[in-house]
């Protein structure tokens, strides 16, 4: 088995106090009660995601070059989203 580095986006939800985390390369998400727990959970989730794939499905990998940045943008959205 080989190792691979991936990028994860992590943030703490202020309402639930849960840490949300998403793997950018594979689009897998998880959460945890602490930052450390969330990182453990996403590692496990990505590894399980990859175990469930056969070789032809493993080419779903979106490489992230460089350092990811977070930006806030404004979009036009249906009024249902403004609750």
C-alpha positions as CSV (number, residue, x, y, z in Angstrom):
1,X,0.0,0.0,0.0
2,X,1.2,3.5,-0.8
3,X,0.6,6.8,0.9
4,X,-0.8,10.0,-0.7
5,X,-1.2,13.5,0.6
6,X,-4.6,15.2,0.2
7,X,-5.9,18.6,1.1
8,X,-8.8,19.1,3.6
9,X,-10.9,22.1,4.3
10,X,-11.8,22.3,8.0
11,X,-14.1,24.7,9.9
12,X,-15.9,24.8,13.2
13,X,-19.7,25.2,13.0
14,X,-20.5,27.9,15.6
15,X,-24.0,26.6,16.3
16,X,-23.2,22.9,16.8
17,X,-19.6,23.2,17.9
18,X,-18.8,20.4,15.5
19,X,-15.8,20.5,13.2
20,X,-16.7,19.9,9.6
21,X,-14.0,18.7,7.2
22,X,-14.0,17.9,3.4
23,X,-11.3,16.3,1.3
24,X,-10.8,18.5,-1.7
25,X,-9.4,15.8,-4.0
26,X,-12.1,13.2,-3.5
27,X,-15.2,15.3,-2.4
28,X,-15.5,13.2,0.8
29,X,-16.8,15.0,4.0
30,X,-17.0,14.1,7.7
31,X,-17.1,15.8,11.1
32,X,-15.8,15.5,14.6
33,X,-16.1,16.9,18.1
34,X,-12.6,18.4,18.0
35,X,-10.2,19.4,15.3
36,X,-8.1,16.2,16.0
37,X,-11.3,14.1,15.9
38,X,-12.4,15.6,12.6
39,X,-9.0,14.9,11.0
40,X,-9.1,11.3,12.2
41,X,-12.6,10.9,10.8
42,X,-11.8,12.4,7.4
43,X,-8.8,10.2,7.1
44,X,-10.9,7.1,7.8
45,X,-13.7,8.3,5.5
46,X,-11.3,8.9,2.5
47,X,-9.6,5.5,3.1
48,X,-13.0,3.7,3.2
49,X,-14.1,5.7,0.1
50,X,-11.1,4.4,-1.8
51,X,-11.5,0.8,-0.5
52,X,-15.0,0.7,-1.9
53,X,-13.9,1.6,-5.5
54,X,-12.6,-0.7,-8.1
55,X,-9.7,0.4,-10.3
56,X,-11.7,2.1,-13.0
57,X,-13.5,4.2,-10.4
58,X,-10.2,5.3,-8.8
59,X,-9.5,7.8,-11.5
60,X,-11.9,10.2,-9.9
61,X,-9.2,12.4,-8.3
62,X,-9.2,16.2,-8.7
63,X,-5.6,17.2,-8.0
64,X,-5.1,20.4,-6.0
65,X,-2.0,22.3,-7.1
66,X,-0.4,24.8,-4.8
67,X,-2.0,26.0,-1.6
68,X,-5.8,26.2,-1.4
69,X,-7.3,29.5,-0.4
70,X,-10.7,30.3,1.1
71,X,-12.7,33.2,-0.3
72,X,-16.2,34.5,0.4
73,X,-18.3,35.4,-2.6
74,X,-21.8,36.7,-3.0
75,X,-24.2,34.8,-5.3
76,X,-27.8,35.3,-6.4
77,X,-29.8,32.6,-4.7
78,X,-33.5,31.6,-4.4
79,X,-35.3,33.3,-1.5
80,X,-35.7,29.9,0.2
81,X,-32.0,30.1,1.0
82,X,-32.3,33.3,3.0
83,X,-33.8,31.9,6.2
